[in-house]
């Protein structure tokens, strides 16, 4: 019995070592489709976020302004995810630009934007729901 376990363990270790690194597996995998938009049941929030992003884009010399410079006006947003945590609501949007961006907005209990962040969308991004 002990020999059987030893052989099984040795075979499992050898098989594990023979696998290509995770990076090689990801590179060989076909590109994932971009995340699909979900129904936007709060269009007023989307308009508010778009206006806040437009204001950020107008601020000279900020990293967000540099990211938003290539985007067409008015900004086009697609809702990718919405979540509620107590009295806070969080939204994740794709900003339609030549190079897609992700905008994350958090609304506090007073119904105003508490936090707004912007970043380039990673290739093949698929948000968890």
Steps between C-alpha positions, in 0.01 A plus 500: 500500500784737588668435163177568318459835675865587432467418132172692473653803670811486281289470184281792606802717572661411169179573312464834677855600414444417134217752465585827328502815715169678551613788280559266208156345549335845496694602191393183319134541598274684257428861591197534725209708378464837669259517791139545395297795619207445735165680507534852632200548729635830639574719196515812720800352683669427166444861388640626832812282465547610137480866607750443783738328258464788252597741779801282583595501133492879492753529785835570337805297591329212684545133408122466452497791257770330294296177488177680405654731237447252215137424593217642292262749662254434648649202684330170431479266800397134522407358839695181569422444868286647779520400865355617830681488833282640775429862410769517232449412135789418270500511121753386243477654153686455175575838344484463121821653369754396237677325790219381734506624858342375823335748733406400853256716695382467859191683622463573870181509702444866405459402133818676383817357349732408785784358288571497127797322344608448141742253345579338167300183439723191506483284187234230530357650820195318639366636831356260756133553567 
